Amino acid sequence: MMFKNKKAGRMVSLLIIMVLALTMLQGCGGKPASTEELLANMQEFSTPDGLASIYLNKDWITEDVGSDTFITAGSKDGREAVLLMRFPKGGIYPVDSMESMQELVETSYSVSDDVEADPISIPGMNNVKAYTCKVTSDGTTAAGYLVYGETDYAYYSIGFIANKITDKIKASFAASLSKFTEVVPEVENNFTSEMTDTIRWFNAAYAVLTDLNNWDYNLFGGLPANDESASVEQELLKSWWDVTDKASADSTIEWILTEGHRADYKETVQTLLDVGLGDMSAEDVMAMLTASPYNMSSEEAQTCVDVLDMYAQYGETAIDGWDYCRALSLMGYYYLAGYYTEQEALDKSLEIAQTMQPLFGSWDELMDSYLRGYEYWNGESSDERRGIYEDIKTRDDNPYAIDYNLALTKTW
């Protein structure tokens, strides 16, 4: 259940509008001036929230595009423009990696003929990559000079658009970015309990999902508890779980703890056994289910074969870990969304953890069951999530370093 931001489509449309508004008709060449000479004619331009800035020519004008994290500015004659976009990590934006940011920009701007250029040195920014390219929107094509990078706090895309990217423009852009600054805001976190090993045990149970969402598995629920995360979690819970308040939260956790997908799995297994498929080979099951009277597709029949194979190897409790891990993740989400108090969420988490812990002998056993449940629910390979699990175990802050058999007690 990876969090998908529903504002992505609106933001992509906004980016297209920005390109249309600032596409340049003419360019200018000439011998580049020195960085000092260029900066003498520049001043600081900041994002509306004041958290990021670069230097641009003093006579440039900005355009309000309705985003506190963008700088959109151009020369008065309309020949040049700069677009800076900041995507804070772990937030509500449709970017969770350098790759996804570059994909978003290239898709939104119809980028073509991109050629990697020498990276620009930007203070405090890592993994900087630069490209010259063409940008096309609504039939209009301009030249682009795109720079991508990241800080500990955010991902950045900064683009210079003109009719032609000259050495003069490159030098001016480099001078602008040499004055890049970022202010990392203090993040409010209303979670008051000490992060004890018991709470970290809760977090470990759904750390794969937390990491997949680009959140922090060292925080209860994966995000700091504040108004912004409340909005994020409320949208997530509504979209994925149809949870909108305390009553629907209670009903959903009751369902997952008493039934969940493991009940559907058991029912499916029993149905397949009742029609005599349990003693048949995979080939015979496929042949039977794709023929009359079942007439299943090969994909549907293969799902049945996979369920039978899972049952043969792991029995009727094969996917129990899937439900219990998600139940613990819901407790964190409920707290962040404001549907449960901190005490309610932690107390219920302890109850769930004490129930599930004896069902498995190790983190590996629990996660194997979780991943089988993901495959049963989603009908797809769990290789990506398994890769995340294995990677997390190699990190310095590996949550699975906590003893699986830890005595789980109330510590808050």
Secondary structure per residue as TSV (DSSP state, phi and psi in degrees):
chain	resnum	aa	ss	phi	psi
A	1	M	-	360.0	76.3
A	2	M	-	-80.3	138.0
A	3	F	-	-69.5	121.6
A	4	K	-	-107.6	125.8
A	5	N	-	-84.1	122.8
A	6	K	T	-79.8	-5.5
A	7	K	T	-86.5	-1.4
A	8	A	H	-59.9	-44.3
A	9	G	H	-62.0	-41.1
A	10	R	H	-64.4	-39.8
A	11	M	H	-69.8	-38.4
A	12	V	H	-61.0	-43.6
A	13	S	H	-60.6	-40.0
A	14	L	H	-61.6	-41.8
A	15	L	H	-63.6	-39.3
A	16	I	H	-62.7	-43.0
A	17	I	H	-60.1	-40.6
A	18	M	H	-62.2	-41.9
A	19	V	H	-64.7	-43.3
A	20	L	H	-60.6	-41.6
A	21	A	H	-69.4	-27.8
A	22	L	H	-116.6	7.0
A	23	T	-	-60.3	132.5
A	24	M	-	-94.1	143.7
A	25	L	S	-94.9	-29.1
A	26	Q	-	-134.2	155.5
A	27	G	-	-129.0	171.0
A	28	C	-	-138.7	146.8
A	29	G	-	-108.0	-147.6
A	30	G	-	113.8	164.1
A	31	K	-	-73.1	130.9
A	32	P	-	-63.8	140.9
A	33	A	-	-83.5	170.2
A	34	S	-	-72.4	161.9
A	35	T	H	-58.3	-41.7
A	36	E	H	-63.8	-41.2
A	37	E	H	-65.6	-40.5
A	38	L	H	-66.5	-44.2
A	39	L	H	-66.5	-25.4
A	40	A	H	-64.0	-24.0
A	41	N	T	-103.2	14.3
A	42	M	E	-118.1	165.0
A	43	Q	E	-144.3	168.8
A	44	E	E	-75.2	133.8
A	45	F	E	-120.7	130.4
A	46	S	E	-120.8	156.7
A	47	T	-	-63.7	154.0
A	48	P	T	-54.5	-30.2
A	49	D	T	-84.2	-2.3
A	50	G	S	75.2	12.0
A	51	L	S	-95.4	-10.0
A	52	A	E	-146.2	145.6
A	53	S	E	-152.0	155.9
A	54	I	E	-139.7	171.3
A	55	Y	E	-100.6	138.0
A	56	L	E	-137.7	166.1
A	57	N	E	-55.2	141.7
A	58	K	T	-61.8	-29.4
A	59	D	T	-90.2	5.3
A	60	W	-	-73.8	156.4
A	61	I	E	-122.3	148.0
A	62	T	E	-98.0	160.9
A	63	E	-	-125.5	132.7
A	64	D	-	-82.0	115.3
A	65	V	-	-110.8	12.4
A	66	G	S	80.7	15.8
A	67	S	-	-125.6	128.2
A	68	D	T	-73.0	-10.8
A	69	T	T	-109.6	10.9
A	70	F	E	-115.3	147.3
A	71	I	E	-114.9	121.9
A	72	T	E	-124.5	112.6
A	73	A	E	-143.7	150.3
A	74	G	E	-148.9	162.9
A	75	S	-	-71.2	156.3
A	76	K	T	-64.1	-31.0
A	77	D	T	-83.0	-0.3
A	78	G	S	73.5	21.3
A	79	R	S	-94.2	-21.7
A	80	E	E	-142.0	153.2
A	81	A	E	-155.1	155.6
A	82	V	E	-127.5	138.4
A	83	L	E	-126.2	113.4
A	84	L	E	-107.2	131.6
A	85	M	E	-127.5	128.3
A	86	R	E	-113.3	131.0
A	87	F	E	-121.2	96.4
A	88	P	E	-55.5	140.2
A	89	K	T	-73.5	143.1
A	90	G	T	70.6	19.4
A	91	G	S	-105.7	-151.0
A	92	I	S	-97.5	12.7
A	93	Y	S	-88.9	155.9
A	94	P	S	-81.3	34.7
A	95	V	-	-134.8	126.5
A	96	D	-	-133.0	13.5
A	97	S	S	-167.2	166.5
A	98	M	H	-60.4	-38.7
A	99	E	H	-66.0	-43.9
A	100	S	H	-68.7	-32.2
A	101	M	H	-65.1	-46.8
A	102	Q	H	-63.1	-39.0
A	103	E	H	-63.7	-42.7
A	104	L	H	-60.8	-47.1
A	105	V	H	-64.4	-46.9
A	106	E	H	-65.9	-35.4
A	107	T	H	-71.7	-44.6
A	108	S	H	-65.9	-37.2
A	109	Y	T	-96.3	2.5
A	110	S	T	49.5	55.0
A	111	V	E	-73.0	136.2
A	112	S	E	-142.9	168.2
A	113	D	E	51.6	36.8
A	114	D	E	-76.8	135.5
A	115	V	E	-129.6	127.9
A	116	E	E	-66.4	134.4
A	117	A	E	-113.7	171.8
A	118	D	-	-63.3	132.3
A	119	P	-	-65.6	148.4
A	120	I	-	-91.7	140.7
A	121	S	-	-79.8	119.4
A	122	I	-	-123.7	122.5
A	123	P	T	-56.5	127.9
A	124	G	T	77.5	2.8
A	125	M	-	-110.8	138.7
A	126	N	E	-113.6	166.8
A	127	N	E	51.8	40.8
A	128	V	E	-74.3	131.7
A	129	K	E	-130.7	145.3
A	130	A	E	-130.9	147.5
A	131	Y	E	-142.8	141.5
A	132	T	E	-95.7	148.4
A	133	C	E	-165.0	-178.9
A	134	K	E	-114.0	144.2
A	135	V	E	-122.9	124.4
A	136	T	E	-124.0	132.4
A	137	S	E	-150.8	128.1
A	138	D	T	54.0	39.4
A	139	G	T	82.2	-3.0
A	140	T	E	-103.5	130.5
A	141	T	E	-116.2	135.4
A	142	A	E	-132.7	167.3
A	143	A	E	-89.7	144.1
A	144	G	E	-128.9	150.0
A	145	Y	E	-129.6	100.9
A	146	L	E	-105.0	134.3
A	147	V	E	-125.5	131.2
A	148	Y	E	-119.8	144.5
A	149	G	E	-165.9	175.0
A	150	E	E	-144.7	151.3
A	151	T	-	-115.5	-179.8
A	152	D	S	-63.7	-24.4
A	153	Y	S	-95.1	-33.9
A	154	A	E	-153.4	164.2
A	155	Y	E	-99.1	144.2
A	156	Y	E	-128.6	139.1
A	157	S	E	-125.3	125.6
A	158	I	E	-129.5	121.0
A	159	G	E	-124.1	137.6
A	160	F	E	-106.7	128.8
A	161	I	E	-121.1	133.1
A	162	A	E	-157.8	177.0
A	163	N	S	-70.6	-32.7
A	164	K	S	-148.5	136.4
A	165	I	-	-91.0	105.8
A	166	T	-	-100.5	171.4
A	167	D	H	-61.6	-34.4
A	168	K	H	-63.2	-43.0
A	169	I	H	-66.3	-42.4
A	170	K	H	-60.0	-41.8
A	171	A	H	-66.3	-40.2
A	172	S	H	-64.9	-41.2
A	173	F	H	-65.2	-42.3
A	174	A	H	-62.7	-39.1
A	175	A	H	-65.3	-41.6
A	176	S	H	-58.2	-46.0
A	177	L	H	-77.6	-16.8
A	178	S	T	-67.9	-15.0
A	179	K	T	-107.6	18.4
A	180	F	-	-61.6	134.4
A	181	T	E	-134.7	152.7
A	182	E	E	-137.8	136.0
A	183	V	-	-111.7	118.4
A	184	V	-	-86.8	116.8
A	185	P	-	-70.5	149.8
A	186	E	-	-71.8	128.2
A	187	V	-	-95.6	122.1
A	188	E	-	-72.1	133.7
A	189	N	-	-134.7	111.8
A	190	N	-	-87.8	2.9
A	191	F	-	-71.3	124.3
A	192	T	-	-105.4	-17.8
A	193	S	S	-75.0	149.1
A	194	E	-	-68.7	138.9
A	195	M	-	-78.7	82.0
A	196	T	-	-80.6	171.5
A	197	D	H	-62.2	-31.5
A	198	T	H	-63.2	-44.9
A	199	I	H	-68.8	-36.9
A	200	R	H	-65.5	-31.1
A	201	W	H	-63.3	-44.3
A	202	F	H	-55.7	-49.6
A	203	N	H	-61.2	-37.0
A	204	A	H	-63.4	-32.4
A	205	A	H	-62.1	-25.9
A	206	Y	T	-127.3	26.9
A	207	A	H	-64.6	-31.9
A	208	V	H	-61.4	-46.8
A	209	L	H	-65.9	-41.0
A	210	T	H	-59.0	-45.9
A	211	D	H	-67.4	-37.0
A	212	L	H	-61.3	-34.2
A	213	N	T	-81.9	0.9
A	214	N	T	64.7	33.4
A	215	W	-	-103.9	-170.0
A	216	D	-	-115.9	111.4
A	217	Y	T	-75.2	2.1
A	218	N	T	-88.0	-3.6
A	219	L	S	-111.0	139.2
A	220	F	T	-64.0	120.2
A	221	G	T	87.8	-14.2
A	222	G	S	95.8	-11.2
A	223	L	S	-137.8	156.1
A	224	P	-	-61.9	143.5
A	225	A	S	-83.5	106.3
A	226	N	S	-157.9	-175.2
A	227	D	H	-63.7	-37.2
A	228	E	H	-66.3	-46.8
A	229	S	H	-67.2	-29.9
A	230	A	H	-61.2	-42.7
A	231	S	H	-65.0	-41.8
A	232	V	H	-59.8	-49.8
A	233	E	H	-70.2	-36.0
A	234	Q	H	-61.7	-40.4
A	235	E	H	-68.3	-42.9
A	236	L	H	-59.8	-48.8
A	237	L	H	-64.9	-37.4
A	238	K	H	-67.3	-42.7
A	239	S	H	-71.1	-43.4
A	240	W	H	-97.0	-26.5
A	241	W	H	-124.5	-5.7
A	242	D	-	58.1	33.7
A	243	V	-	-100.3	124.9
A	244	T	-	-129.6	-6.0
A	245	D	S	-163.4	-175.9
A	246	K	H	-62.3	-41.1
A	247	A	H	-64.3	-46.0
A	248	S	H	-70.6	-29.3
A	249	A	H	-65.0	-45.8
A	250	D	H	-60.6	-44.4
A	251	S	H	-63.8	-40.2
A	252	T	H	-69.1	-42.8
A	253	I	H	-69.0	-32.3
A	254	E	H	-64.4	-41.7
A	255	W	H	-63.3	-47.2
A	256	I	H	-68.7	-29.2
A	257	L	H	-83.0	-24.6
A	258	T	H	-102.3	-25.1
A	259	E	T	-131.3	-74.6
A	260	G	H	62.9	-165.7
A	261	H	H	-75.8	-17.9
A	262	R	H	-67.1	-30.1
A	263	A	H	-68.2	-40.9
A	264	D	H	-65.5	-38.9
A	265	Y	H	-60.8	-46.7
A	266	K	H	-62.5	-40.1
A	267	E	H	-65.8	-40.0
A	268	T	H	-64.0	-45.1
A	269	V	H	-58.7	-47.8
A	270	Q	H	-61.6	-39.1
A	271	T	H	-62.3	-43.9
A	272	L	H	-66.6	-36.8
A	273	L	H	-69.8	-36.9
A	274	D	H	-63.8	-29.0
A	275	V	T	-93.7	10.5
A	276	G	T	84.5	19.4
A	277	L	-	-84.9	-12.9
A	278	G	T	-64.4	-28.1
A	279	D	T	-101.4	7.8
A	280	M	S	-98.0	155.3
A	281	S	-	-72.5	162.6
A	282	A	H	-60.3	-38.5
A	283	E	H	-64.6	-41.4
A	284	D	H	-68.7	-36.9
A	285	V	H	-63.4	-43.8
A	286	M	H	-61.2	-44.8
A	287	A	H	-64.8	-40.9
A	288	M	H	-67.8	-45.6
A	289	L	H	-75.2	-23.9
A	290	T	H	-88.1	-5.8
A	291	A	S	-101.3	172.3
A	292	S	T	-66.5	141.0
A	293	P	T	-94.6	2.2
A	294	Y	T	-79.9	-44.1
A	295	N	-	52.4	40.5
A	296	M	-	-75.7	155.4
A	297	S	-	-71.9	164.0
A	298	S	H	-63.5	-33.0
A	299	E	H	-66.6	-43.9
A	300	E	H	-64.1	-42.1
A	301	A	H	-65.8	-38.4
A	302	Q	H	-64.5	-35.6
A	303	T	H	-59.9	-42.1
A	304	C	H	-64.8	-40.1
A	305	V	H	-61.6	-43.3
A	306	D	H	-64.0	-39.5
A	307	V	H	-64.6	-43.3
A	308	L	H	-64.7	-39.0
A	309	D	H	-66.2	-40.7
A	310	M	H	-62.3	-42.2
A	311	Y	H	-65.5	-41.3
A	312	A	H	-62.5	-34.1
A	313	Q	H	-88.3	-35.2
A	314	Y	H	-125.8	-3.5
A	315	G	G	77.4	-166.4
A	316	E	G	-78.6	-8.5
A	317	T	G	-101.5	19.3
A	318	A	T	-55.9	-35.2
A	319	I	T	-114.9	17.1
A	320	D	H	-57.5	-35.8
A	321	G	H	-61.3	-30.8
A	322	W	H	-58.8	-49.0
A	323	D	H	-67.4	-43.7
A	324	Y	H	-69.5	-38.6
A	325	C	H	-63.8	-40.9
A	326	R	H	-69.1	-33.4
A	327	A	H	-61.2	-42.5
A	328	L	H	-66.5	-37.4
A	329	S	H	-64.1	-36.6
A	330	L	H	-62.5	-34.5
A	331	M	H	-61.8	-42.0
A	332	G	H	-64.6	-42.3
A	333	Y	H	-65.4	-42.4
A	334	Y	H	-59.8	-41.3
A	335	Y	H	-64.9	-49.6
A	336	L	H	-62.7	-35.7
A	337	A	H	-73.3	-16.6
A	338	G	T	92.1	10.0
A	339	Y	S	-85.1	-26.8
A	340	Y	S	-121.8	146.7
A	341	T	-	-73.9	168.2
A	342	E	H	-58.9	-44.5
A	343	Q	H	-65.9	-42.2
A	344	E	H	-62.0	-44.1
A	345	A	H	-67.5	-41.4
A	346	L	H	-70.3	-40.7
A	347	D	H	-62.0	-43.8
A	348	K	H	-69.9	-35.6
A	349	S	H	-60.6	-42.2
A	350	L	H	-63.4	-42.3
A	351	E	H	-60.4	-44.5
A	352	I	H	-65.6	-46.6
A	353	A	H	-62.3	-40.4
A	354	Q	H	-67.7	-26.4
A	355	T	H	-76.1	-42.5
A	356	M	H	-83.3	-31.1
A	357	Q	G	-53.7	-45.8
A	358	P	G	-69.5	-12.5
A	359	L	G	-77.5	-13.5
A	360	F	-	-136.0	155.1
A	361	G	S	-98.3	-10.8
A	362	S	S	-164.4	170.1
A	363	W	H	-61.9	-38.7
A	364	D	H	-60.9	-43.5
A	365	E	H	-64.5	-43.2
A	366	L	H	-62.1	-46.5
A	367	M	H	-70.6	-31.6
A	368	D	H	-60.2	-43.7
A	369	S	H	-66.4	-40.9
A	370	Y	H	-59.4	-45.3
A	371	L	H	-69.9	-35.0
A	372	R	H	-63.7	-39.8
A	373	G	H	-64.4	-38.2
A	374	Y	H	-60.6	-44.1
A	375	E	H	-64.9	-39.2
A	376	Y	H	-64.9	-44.1
A	377	W	H	-70.8	-44.1
A	378	N	H	-94.6	-18.8
A	379	G	S	70.7	18.4
A	380	E	S	-130.2	167.5
A	381	S	-	-64.0	147.0
A	382	S	-	-98.9	16.6
A	383	D	H	-58.2	-39.8
A	384	E	H	-62.5	-46.2
A	385	R	H	-69.1	-36.0
A	386	R	H	-64.8	-39.0
A	387	G	H	-61.5	-39.3
A	388	I	H	-64.2	-43.9
A	389	Y	H	-59.1	-47.0
A	390	E	H	-65.7	-35.9
A	391	D	H	-68.5	-43.3
A	392	I	H	-57.1	-37.9
A	393	K	T	-65.8	-15.3
A	394	T	T	-93.3	-4.6
A	395	R	S	-85.1	159.1
A	396	D	T	-64.8	-30.9
A	397	D	T	-101.8	29.6
A	398	N	-	-50.0	112.6
A	399	P	G	-70.0	-20.4
A	400	Y	G	-80.8	1.8
A	401	A	G	-71.7	-18.4
A	402	I	S	-68.4	134.8
A	403	D	-	-57.0	124.1
A	404	Y	T	-58.4	-36.6
A	405	N	T	-89.1	22.1
A	406	L	-	-51.9	139.8
A	407	A	-	-70.3	109.1
A	408	L	-	-84.6	113.7
A	409	T	-	-132.2	162.1
A	410	K	-	-74.5	120.9
A	411	T	-	-122.8	18.0
A	412	W	-	-126.9	360.0
